[in-house]
């Protein structure tokens, strides 16, 4: 089983994913981090040098390299669902959990996260508020289309979110026996 965590920037995918993987005895992969290791550059450097299209190609390759894995939790990048092939692959290949938060929470986390500048370059070249509003409007329907489960991460710790996911997954499995 592969668990894919999807959602916008700063909704807790990486931290929650690490905890969920540890709790289940699964391996954990942060796709953005895997891309950085493979390319020996951070995301900002990749985007500045080659552009977002190249980054999305690297992201696509990293995602499809997971196809034969099991017992894995994957924290995806926020925009992975913008490519129809990725959306279809994720939905077909595993259990998809959408970590969501309201825009106020996301903006607060973005502004207070020291890694924002190096790992979260601007996608549209707009200020952070305008960009976040626009991208959430575009992406929320895609997250909804792809997700098997949705969790609101506002005012909730990653540990609590991981526990909620585990309880809900257990409940879903029991219903399908």
N, C-alpha and C positions, 0 to 999 in steps of 0.2 A: 504494500500500500504506500502510495505517495500522498502526502498532504501538501497542498500548495496554498500558501498564504498570499493573498492579493490585497491591494488597497493602495490608497494614495500615500505619498511621502509622509513620514512621521505618524503613522497609525499603529506602529508597534510590531511590524512584521518580523524584523530581525530578532529583537529581544524575546518576543513571544515564541517565535519559532525555535530558538535555542532551548528555551525552557520546555516547550512541548516535546521536542526531540529527546531531551534528556529524560523527561518523565516517562516516555514510551520506550526508551532504549533504542531509538532510531538515530540515524546519521542526520546531520544538518548541513544545508548548503544555502548560503546567501548568494543569489545569482550575480548581483552587482559586485560583490567581493570576488567571486570566482572569475568574473570578467577582468577585474583589476589585476588579479594574480596572473592570469593567462597573458594579458597584454603588457604587463609590467608598467602600467600607468593607472592613475586614478581616473575616475569618470570625467572630471572636469578637463583633464589633459586630453583624454580620448576625444571628447566633444570639440574642444578648441582646435585640435590638430586635424581631425577627420570629419567632424560633424555628427549630428544625431542619427543620420541614416546609417553610418558605419557602426555606431554604438548599437543600434537596433539589430543589425546583422550579427554582431558578436553576441548579443543577448539571445537571439533566435538560435544560434548555434549551441550556446551553453544550455539552453532549455532542451533542445532536441537530443542532446547528449545524455539526458537523464532517462530516456525512454525505456531502458531495461533495468532500472533500479527498483528496489523495494525497500521498505522500512526506512523511509526518507521524509524529512520535512524540508520544504523549499520556501525560502522567503524570496519572492519575486520583486522586480522593480515595479514601481507604480504604473509605468506605461506599457508593460508587457502585453496587456490585453488589447492594445490598440492595433495589433496585427492579427487579422482574422485567423491565420494559421496557428498562432500561439494560443489564442483563446480556445480554439477547437482542441488543440493538443492537451492543454491543461485540463479542460473539462472532461475529456475522454480518458486521460491517463491517471487521474487521481481524484482525491476528494478536495474540493476547493472551498477555502474559508476566506471570506471577505472581511477584513478588519477595517472598520469604518469609524470616522469621527466627524464632528461638525467642523465647519471652516474655522471658527474661532479657536478651537482646540488645536487644529492642524497648524494654524499660523503661529500660535503661542509656542508650540513645540519646534517649528522651523526656526523661529527667531532665537530660541534658547539652546539649540543643538549646535555644538561646536563643529560638527562635521558637515554642516549644511553647505558651506562654501566649497569644500573639496569634493564632496560626494553628491551634491545636489545642485548642479549648474542649472541656470535658467533654461527653460524649454522654449519659451516664446520671446525672450528678450524684454519682458515687461516687468513692472514692479511685482513684488512677491504677492501682494493682495490680489491684484488684477489677474495675474497668472494663475493663482490657485483657484479663484472663482471660475475662470474660464475652463481650466482643465477638469475641475470637479464636475462641471456641467457636462462636459464631453464624456468623461470616463464613468460616472456613476451608472449610466444605463449598461455599460459594458461589464462593469463589476457585477451588477445585478444579474445579467444574462449568464455569466460564467459561474457564479457562486452556488454551491450546494448549501452553504450556511453563511449567515452574516452575524458579526459580533460588533457592537458599539464599544469602542475602546476609550471613550471619554470618561474621565474620573475613575478609571479601572487600572490596576497594576497588571503588568505582563504576566505575573504569576497567577493572578485571578483569571485572566483571559485564557491562559493555557489550561487551567482547571475546568473552566466553563466548556472549552472545546472538548476536552477529554470526556466530560460528563455527557455532553450532547452526542458525541460520536458513539459512546456506549449505548445510549438510548436509541439512536438511529439503528444501530446493529441489532439490538434486541427486537425492534419492531419488524425487521426484515428476516427474522429466523423462521 
